[in-house]
Amino acid sequence: MAGGSKRSTIIDVARAAGVSTKTVSRVLNREPHVKRELQDRIRAAIVELNYQPNVLAQGLVRRRSHLIGLIYENPSPSYVVELQMGALDRLKDERYRLVVLPVGSVHERATEIVSLLRAAAVDGVVLAPPASDHPVVLRELEAAQLPYARIAPTRMPEKGPSTSMDDVAAAREIARYLLSLGHRDIAIIKGEPTHCSSEARLLGYSQAFADADVSPRLDWIEQGHYTFESGLEAGRRLLDRPDRPSAILAQNDDMAVGALMAARELGLGVPEDVSIVGFDDSEVARLVWPRLTTIRQPVFEMAATATSMLLDQLEGGSAGPAQVHPHELLIRESAAAPR
């Protein structure tokens, strides 16, 4: 490139490597039966010339866009960032690019998801909850023969490749931790009802309560929506009453931080007057004070694995069996024994 003013082409790479453009194309497309010495020369020329293949042009030849979609609804910013970072990390050095497609309400727009993906011209899609659990979305993807991989499904395990974490076991473990501290007056802030994770986590809490012979109080179960604002409102309702609970189980960190803010508004100490725990180990859990005791949900790893499963399908291989990633209970300063 003269003075860096002109973009290098495949012809420039072929000339610099002393090979044909067809050979360069075969190396770029990772086709077999190209001698190692030729591959090394071509890759050296690509680096020297800073050659960037035209992915869209390649896609036109193969009837592929080399774009994969990521459908998500979760309103938690930290969760969304972890999803994207996991998918992007897996796509590093791949020919595919990520198209992020947020959906305000999968429940309300389930029949529009495939049209949205077709408009984006993606070759396949990674589905985050609740799309990964929605029967209409899965049925229409299969009818359209559009490859997909699922993140954290809790239903229909036979539907497509998936990667997940055991939400029930994780919720049971953090509830048991509060019970082990001596708490019996425990409230719950549930997540968005259209997300199956909320139901799974509630089941885990219930199992821990049953094991400890503790009956949960229905008037201490508040509906949230996985947002800070819903946690703040639920926290106010739970804590501004004479028979307030000694601990709160929030089904994600954003709601837990909202409940923590409600406690401070009411002049209550955390954990001196009320213990509050979350779920996810999002960035906010580590930035607030006291730092949140929570469950680390491996969102980054699940997104990377689901992306890998999708790539395997797009390259004509098998996505392999479902994969379950481990969770981790992180004990920090927001929970202590009741006074």
Backbone hydrogen bonds, N-H to C=O, Kabsch-Sander energy under -0.5 kcal/mol:
donor,donor_aa,acceptor,acceptor_aa,energy
3,G,1,M,-0.7
4,G,1,M,-0.9
5,S,2,A,-2.2
13,V,9,T,-1.8
14,A,10,I,-2.3
15,R,11,I,-2.5
16,A,12,D,-2.5
17,A,13,V,-2.1
18,G,14,A,-1.1
19,V,14,A,-2.3
24,V,20,S,-1.7
25,S,21,T,-2.5
26,R,22,K,-2.1
27,V,23,T,-1.9
28,L,24,V,-2.6
29,N,25,S,-2.0
30,R,27,V,-1.3
31,E,26,R,-2.8
39,Q,35,K,-2.4
40,D,36,R,-2.6
41,R,37,E,-1.8
42,I,38,L,-2.6
43,R,39,Q,-2.7
44,A,40,D,-2.1
45,A,41,R,-2.1
46,I,42,I,-2.3
47,V,43,R,-2.1
48,E,44,A,-2.6
49,L,45,A,-2.5
50,N,46,I,-0.7
50,N,47,V,-0.6
51,Y,46,I,-2.1
55,V,53,P,-1.2
58,Q,54,N,-2.2
59,G,55,V,-2.2
60,L,56,L,-1.9
61,V,57,A,-1.6
62,R,58,Q,-1.9
63,R,59,G,-1.0
64,R,59,G,-2.9
68,I,97,R,-2.7
69,G,124,G,-2.7
70,L,99,V,-2.0
71,I,126,V,-2.4
72,Y,70,L,-0.5
72,Y,101,L,-1.0
73,E,129,P,-0.9
74,N,129,P,-0.7
80,V,76,S,-2.1
81,V,77,P,-2.3
82,E,78,S,-2.3
83,L,79,Y,-2.2
84,Q,80,V,-2.4
85,M,81,V,-2.8
86,G,82,E,-2.3
87,A,83,L,-2.2
88,L,84,Q,-2.8
89,D,85,M,-2.3
90,R,86,G,-1.6
91,L,87,A,-1.5
92,K,88,L,-0.6
92,K,89,D,-0.8
94,E,91,L,-2.5
97,R,66,H,-2.2
99,V,68,I,-2.9
100,V,98,L,-0.5
101,L,70,L,-2.9
103,V,72,Y,-2.6
109,R,105,S,-1.7
110,A,106,V,-0.7
112,E,109,R,-1.9
113,I,109,R,-0.7
113,I,110,A,-0.9
116,L,112,E,-2.3
117,L,113,I,-2.3
118,R,114,V,-2.5
119,A,115,S,-2.3
120,A,116,L,-1.4
121,A,118,R,-1.1
122,V,117,L,-1.6
123,D,67,L,-3.6
124,G,67,L,-0.7
125,V,147,P,-1.8
126,V,69,G,-2.9
127,L,125,V,-0.5
127,L,149,A,-2.9
128,A,71,I,-2.5
128,A,126,V,-0.6
131,A,128,A,-1.1
132,S,128,A,-0.9
133,D,130,P,-1.7
134,H,130,P,-0.6
134,H,131,A,-0.9
138,L,134,H,-2.2
139,R,135,P,-2.4
140,E,136,V,-2.4
141,L,137,V,-2.1
142,E,138,L,-2.1
143,A,139,R,-2.1
144,A,140,E,-1.9
145,Q,142,E,-0.8
146,L,141,L,-2.4
149,A,125,V,-1.6
150,R,161,P,-2.5
151,I,127,L,-2.9
152,A,150,R,-0.5
152,A,163,T,-3.3
159,K,156,M,-2.0
160,G,158,E,-1.1
163,T,150,R,-2.2
164,S,323,Q,-2.5
167,D,165,M,-1.5
170,A,166,D,-2.3
171,A,167,D,-2.7
172,R,168,V,-2.4
173,E,169,A,-2.0
174,I,170,A,-1.9
175,A,171,A,-2.1
176,R,172,R,-2.3
177,Y,173,E,-1.7
178,L,174,I,-1.7
179,L,175,A,-2.2
180,S,176,R,-2.5
181,L,177,Y,-1.2
182,G,179,L,-1.2
183,H,178,L,-1.8
186,I,184,R,-1.2
187,A,247,A,-2.9
188,I,220,W,-2.6
189,I,249,L,-2.6
190,K,188,I,-0.6
190,K,222,E,-3.1
195,H,192,E,-1.9
196,C,194,T,-0.6
198,S,195,H,-1.4
199,E,195,H,-0.7
200,A,196,C,-2.2
201,R,197,S,-2.6
202,L,198,S,-2.1
203,L,199,E,-1.8
204,G,200,A,-1.9
205,Y,201,R,-2.4
206,S,202,L,-2.4
207,Q,203,L,-2.2
208,A,204,G,-1.9
209,F,205,Y,-2.5
210,A,206,S,-2.5
211,D,207,Q,-2.2
212,A,208,A,-1.5
213,D,210,A,-1.3
214,V,209,F,-3.0
218,L,216,P,-0.6
220,W,217,R,-1.7
221,I,218,L,-1.5
222,E,188,I,-3.1
222,E,220,W,-0.6
224,G,190,K,-1.2
224,G,222,E,-0.5
231,G,227,T,-1.8
232,L,228,F,-2.4
233,E,229,E,-2.4
234,A,230,S,-2.2
235,G,231,G,-2.6
236,R,232,L,-2.2
237,R,233,E,-2.0
238,L,234,A,-2.2
239,L,235,G,-2.4
240,D,236,R,-2.0
241,R,239,L,-1.0
244,R,241,R,-1.0
246,S,185,D,-2.2
247,A,185,D,-1.5
248,I,275,S,-2.4
249,L,187,A,-3.0
250,A,248,I,-0.7
250,A,277,V,-2.3
251,Q,189,I,-2.0
253,D,279,F,-1.6
256,A,252,N,-1.7
257,V,253,D,-2.7
258,G,254,D,-1.8
259,A,255,M,-2.4
260,L,256,A,-2.1
261,M,257,V,-2.3
262,A,258,G,-1.9
263,A,259,A,-2.1
264,R,260,L,-1.9
265,E,261,M,-2.3
266,L,262,A,-1.6
267,G,264,R,-1.6
268,L,263,A,-3.0
273,D,269,G,-2.4
274,V,269,G,-1.6
275,S,246,S,-2.3
276,I,334,S,-2.1
277,V,248,I,-2.3
278,G,293,T,-2.4
280,D,295,I,-2.5
285,A,282,S,-1.3
286,R,282,S,-0.6
286,R,283,E,-1.3
287,L,283,E,-0.8
288,V,284,V,-1.8
292,L,285,A,-2.2
293,T,276,I,-0.6
294,T,330,L,-2.0
296,R,328,E,-3.5
297,Q,280,D,-1.7
297,Q,295,I,-0.8
299,V,297,Q,-2.7
302,M,298,P,-2.5
303,A,299,V,-2.6
304,A,300,F,-2.3
305,T,301,E,-2.5
306,A,302,M,-2.6
307,T,303,A,-2.2
308,S,304,A,-2.1
309,M,305,T,-2.4
310,L,306,A,-2.1
311,L,307,T,-2.4
312,D,308,S,-2.2
313,Q,309,M,-1.5
314,L,310,L,-2.4
315,E,311,L,-1.9
316,G,313,Q,-1.8
317,G,312,D,-3.0
323,Q,162,S,-2.0
325,H,164,S,-3.5
325,H,323,Q,-0.5
328,E,296,R,-1.0
330,L,294,T,-3.1
330,L,328,E,-0.6
331,I,329,L,-0.7
332,R,330,L,-0.6
334,S,291,R,-1.1
